[in-house]
Every structure is written in C-alpha cells, then in structure tokens.
Amino acid sequence: MKRKKVLVYVGASVISVSLLSLLYTQSRTSTPLAAVQQKKNILYPAQYSDTHITKNAIATDQRFRDLAVFDKENYLASVANSLQTNTQTPETTQPEKGVWLWTPILYLTPDYQNSIIAGAKKNGIRNIYLSIDSYLDIYVMPEGPEKEARKKEFDLTLESFIAIAHENGMTVDAEAGWRNWAEPGNEYKAFAVVDYARQFNATHTKKLRGFQYDIEPYLLSSYPTDKKTVLRNFVDIVNKTVTRLNNSDLRFSVVIPDFYDRESGETPRFLYGWSYSYTLTHLLNALERRPGSTLIVMAYRNQSAGTDGSIQISKDEILAADDYRTKVIVAQETGDVAPPSITFYKTSLSSLNTQIQKIQEAFADNESYDGIAIHYINALLELQ
C-alpha cells in the first residue's frame, strides 16, 4: 500500500514539475513590450498599400469566403507531393537588388513602363516586385465577356512590362497581400492571386520569376491581444501556398518585419504542426520545402551600423536562415514615412548607397544573405 502511495506521489510530482516547466517557458516567451524595447527598438512598419491598394484586396467578399473549401480536393491531392521537396532548383543569379512598384497593372502605360524601368536600370536594380493586387478587381467580376476582356488586357499589360524588364536585364516578381489575407474567410484573396501568377506563367512566354506575399498581419487590430492565433494563421497561409506552388516554376518570397525571431522578444512561441517555436522558425520550416525561396526582412533604418541599425536588427534572421536553404534579403525604406530614422526620404542617394554597401560587407560571409530590396521605386527615383 505504501509503495502505491509512493508511486502516486512521484507521478504527481513529475506532472507538477512538467506543468511548472511549461508555465515557466510560457512566461519566458511573453516578455512585456517595455522590457523588449530596452533590448530592441520594436517598430511596426506600415503598409504603403494602405492608401493605394484596391478595396477588393481589403474587403471580405462573402461570395468567396469558402473558396479554400471549394478547392479542397485540389489541395488534398497535392499534399502528398508537398511533403517532399520540390526538386526544381532555380538558376543561381547575382545577389538581389530589388525594388517595389505599386502602380496598378492597368495604369502601366507604355511611357510609364519605359520611364520606370529606365530609372530602375540607372540605379542598378535587377529585380522588380510588381503589385498584382488589382487582379482582384477582375476576379470579383461576374463571369462573362467583360471579365474576359479585362483579364486579357491585364495579361497583355503585365506581359509587356515583363518583356521590357527582361530587355533591360531585370526580372519581375508578382507581389500581393494585405494584413487580413490569412484570416478566416479572407484566404481566397491570397489563393486567387497566386493561382493567377501560376496560370500566367503556364500560358505566356514572358514569365514572372516569382511570387511574393507582403501580408503584414501584425497590423491587424486583433494582433495585440491574440498574437498566437494571428501569427499561426499567417504561417498557415504561407505553408499552404508552398503546397499550391508545387510543380510551378515560380520562386516564392515572403516579406516580414525584423521581430518574428526569438531574440526580439516581441512575438510568442506557438504550436504549428509538430513544432513549438517562433514565427521565423515556422516560416523557415515551411519555405524549406521550396528551393529558391527567400525572406525579405524590413530592416528599415537609415543607418546600418550600431545599436538599432539595419545590420543589428536583421542579423538574427540571417543567422537563423544560415541553417536552411532559404535566403534572406535586407530591405531599406526610401518613402515618406515616420519616424524619420527608418527612411532615407529627404536624405541622398549617396547616403542610401553607402549604407547598403555596409550591409553587404557585414553579411558577405553569411550563406543565407542574398542582397538588398528597396521600398519603393518612385521614392528611390526622387533621391538626388
């Protein structure tokens, strides 16, 4: 009888210790923001598209809420393949020097296309991230001749832009996203644009190099009080998109802030699949299934060195990615945004180039580092 009691006591003690250990771990991952800021200055980059994106990328259209369910058979059919790595490895190219272009596709007149690409070439740009959010304006139209005509115009304009970019030694990625795209009932927007990019490449000789998400879910009103759910949804949409891109020729890139890593203390660990980790690790695990993938870190500061410089706030992402095949691109800001310390707006082109050079030198020996991205082309061309 005493032996049974001893066993019960020992078992209870083990369970208690395990629970205490779990509670301690949870408390360690929920560091107050005030404490975090002593270690790292946490800033939430705002989406430029907030004032420029089509309303159809923001609104939740009830007609399409269940699109993910509608496509469930296709998704399940590809799950088995997605568990294996896509063996098609993209060709190795020069390090990235990319730039965003937010002008809606149907506003890209021939003169404007030539002007933008000439300016990009003058600044040594090799890669353009072109927003295709406006495709959703066509996607929500009723089926019929008008929709088909608008889509054809969209295709032709995009193909024209890609052709001019290629003639000038540049690649083009399709970019899309808004903060609620990973939320329930909004996933159809993410899937609609990625499916458009896949179909475009399958039917055109002038092809997109890749597809990029710029979703930024930390800007949701629900984020401060339910970070785990918001971030889990985000990781899930990325993971499902990796599956959706299986057997396509598109590279995949995801834009992230500098605080999804463990060291920032800003975001909690959470369970996704069989892994209990931070958002950065979950993303790296998902992207590992697709060779040629990249993370673009918004390391928005107008100084590269020192505490809170671009190098310091992006180094954890690069060090983490050194253990994976996914590459990391460090992004810089040139637009009119606050605070002034995060942008090169009203500085100079030479100042931007000097800081970029320092970033490149700092990460030259890191296998995961793959270059620079600049937000955004119109603001860049205003720098003197």
NORBELCOR-V99998 format. One record per backbone hydrogen bond with DSSP energy under -1.0 kcal/mol. NH is the residue of the N-H (numbers start at 1). CO is the residue of the C=O. E is the energy in kcal/mol with one decimal. If there is no record, write none. Layout:
nh=(NH & NH)
co=(CO & CO)
e=(E & E)
This chain:
nh=(5 & 6 & 7 & 8 & 9 & 10 & 11 & 12 & 13 & 14 & 15 & 16 & 17 & 18 & 19 & 20 & 21 & 22 & 23 & 24 & 25 & 26 & 27 & 28 & 29 & 30 & 36 & 37 & 39 & 40 & 42 & 50 & 51 & 53 & 57 & 59 & 64 & 67 & 70 & 71 & 72 & 75 & 76 & 77 & 82 & 83 & 84 & 86 & 89 & 96 & 98 & 99 & 100 & 101 & 107 & 108 & 109 & 113 & 114 & 115 & 116 & 117 & 118 & 119 & 120 & 121 & 122 & 123 & 124 & 125 & 126 & 127 & 128 & 129 & 130 & 131 & 132 & 135 & 136 & 137 & 138 & 139 & 140 & 141 & 148 & 149 & 150 & 151 & 152 & 153 & 154 & 155 & 156 & 157 & 158 & 159 & 160 & 161 & 162 & 163 & 164 & 165 & 166 & 167 & 168 & 169 & 170 & 171 & 173 & 174 & 175 & 176 & 181 & 183 & 186 & 189 & 191 & 192 & 193 & 194 & 195 & 196 & 197 & 198 & 199 & 200 & 201 & 202 & 203 & 209 & 211 & 212 & 213 & 214 & 219 & 220 & 223 & 226 & 230 & 231 & 232 & 233 & 234 & 235 & 236 & 237 & 238 & 239 & 240 & 241 & 242 & 243 & 244 & 245 & 246 & 248 & 251 & 253 & 254 & 255 & 256 & 265 & 270 & 272 & 275 & 277 & 280 & 282 & 283 & 284 & 285 & 286 & 287 & 288 & 289 & 290 & 293 & 294 & 295 & 296 & 297 & 298 & 299 & 300 & 301 & 302 & 309 & 310 & 311 & 313 & 315 & 318 & 319 & 320 & 321 & 322 & 323 & 324 & 327 & 328 & 329 & 330 & 331 & 332 & 334 & 337 & 342 & 343 & 344 & 347 & 352 & 353 & 354 & 355 & 356 & 357 & 358 & 359 & 360 & 361 & 362 & 363 & 366 & 370 & 372 & 373 & 374 & 375 & 377 & 380 & 381 & 383)
co=(1 & 2 & 3 & 4 & 5 & 6 & 7 & 8 & 9 & 10 & 11 & 12 & 13 & 14 & 15 & 16 & 17 & 18 & 19 & 20 & 21 & 22 & 23 & 24 & 25 & 27 & 32 & 33 & 36 & 36 & 40 & 47 & 48 & 49 & 54 & 55 & 61 & 64 & 66 & 67 & 69 & 71 & 72 & 73 & 78 & 79 & 81 & 289 & 87 & 370 & 372 & 127 & 374 & 129 & 104 & 105 & 107 & 109 & 110 & 111 & 112 & 113 & 114 & 115 & 116 & 117 & 118 & 119 & 121 & 120 & 97 & 97 & 171 & 99 & 173 & 101 & 175 & 132 & 133 & 134 & 135 & 135 & 136 & 138 & 144 & 145 & 146 & 147 & 148 & 149 & 150 & 151 & 152 & 153 & 154 & 155 & 156 & 157 & 158 & 159 & 160 & 161 & 162 & 163 & 164 & 166 & 165 & 126 & 128 & 210 & 130 & 212 & 178 & 180 & 183 & 186 & 187 & 188 & 189 & 190 & 191 & 192 & 193 & 194 & 195 & 196 & 197 & 198 & 200 & 172 & 251 & 174 & 253 & 176 & 216 & 217 & 220 & 222 & 226 & 227 & 228 & 229 & 230 & 231 & 232 & 233 & 234 & 235 & 236 & 237 & 238 & 239 & 240 & 241 & 243 & 245 & 209 & 211 & 294 & 213 & 296 & 262 & 277 & 275 & 272 & 270 & 260 & 278 & 279 & 280 & 281 & 282 & 283 & 284 & 286 & 287 & 290 & 252 & 327 & 254 & 329 & 256 & 297 & 298 & 299 & 341 & 306 & 303 & 304 & 309 & 311 & 314 & 315 & 316 & 317 & 318 & 320 & 321 & 293 & 368 & 295 & 371 & 297 & 373 & 375 & 335 & 339 & 340 & 333 & 344 & 348 & 349 & 350 & 351 & 352 & 353 & 354 & 355 & 356 & 357 & 358 & 359 & 363 & 328 & 96 & 330 & 98 & 332 & 100 & 376 & 377 & 380)
e=(-2.1 & -2.5 & -2.3 & -2.3 & -2.8 & -2.7 & -2.7 & -2.7 & -2.3 & -2.4 & -2.3 & -2.5 & -2.8 & -2.4 & -2.6 & -2.8 & -2.5 & -2.5 & -2.8 & -2.5 & -2.4 & -2.6 & -2.4 & -2.2 & -1.3 & -1.0 & -1.9 & -2.4 & -1.5 & -3.1 & -1.0 & -1.9 & -1.2 & -3.1 & -1.7 & -2.9 & -2.0 & -2.1 & -2.5 & -2.2 & -1.7 & -2.2 & -3.2 & -2.1 & -2.3 & -1.3 & -1.6 & -1.8 & -1.0 & -2.9 & -2.5 & -1.5 & -1.5 & -2.6 & -2.1 & -1.9 & -1.8 & -2.7 & -2.2 & -2.2 & -2.7 & -2.4 & -2.1 & -2.2 & -2.5 & -2.4 & -2.0 & -1.2 & -1.7 & -2.6 & -2.6 & -1.6 & -2.4 & -3.2 & -2.8 & -2.4 & -3.0 & -2.2 & -2.1 & -1.3 & -1.1 & -2.4 & -1.8 & -1.4 & -2.1 & -2.6 & -2.2 & -2.4 & -2.2 & -2.1 & -2.2 & -2.8 & -2.6 & -2.3 & -2.4 & -2.8 & -2.2 & -2.2 & -2.4 & -2.3 & -2.2 & -2.5 & -2.8 & -2.2 & -1.0 & -1.9 & -2.7 & -2.3 & -3.0 & -2.6 & -3.0 & -1.9 & -2.2 & -1.6 & -2.4 & -1.5 & -2.3 & -2.5 & -1.8 & -1.9 & -2.3 & -1.7 & -2.2 & -2.1 & -2.6 & -2.7 & -2.1 & -1.7 & -1.1 & -3.2 & -2.7 & -2.9 & -2.2 & -2.1 & -1.5 & -2.0 & -1.1 & -1.4 & -2.0 & -2.8 & -2.5 & -2.4 & -1.7 & -2.6 & -2.2 & -2.2 & -1.9 & -2.7 & -2.7 & -1.6 & -2.0 & -1.6 & -2.3 & -2.0 & -1.5 & -2.4 & -2.0 & -2.2 & -1.9 & -2.7 & -2.8 & -1.0 & -2.7 & -2.9 & -2.2 & -1.9 & -2.3 & -2.4 & -2.6 & -2.4 & -2.4 & -2.1 & -2.9 & -1.4 & -1.2 & -2.2 & -1.3 & -1.9 & -2.5 & -2.6 & -2.7 & -2.8 & -2.2 & -1.5 & -1.1 & -2.5 & -1.9 & -2.0 & -2.4 & -2.3 & -1.2 & -1.8 & -2.9 & -2.2 & -2.2 & -1.2 & -1.3 & -2.3 & -2.1 & -3.1 & -2.9 & -2.4 & -3.1 & -2.5 & -3.3 & -1.5 & -1.9 & -1.4 & -2.3 & -2.2 & -1.9 & -2.6 & -2.1 & -2.1 & -2.4 & -2.1 & -1.6 & -2.0 & -2.5 & -2.1 & -2.1 & -1.8 & -1.7 & -2.8 & -2.5 & -1.9 & -2.4 & -3.1 & -2.9 & -2.4 & -2.3 & -1.3)
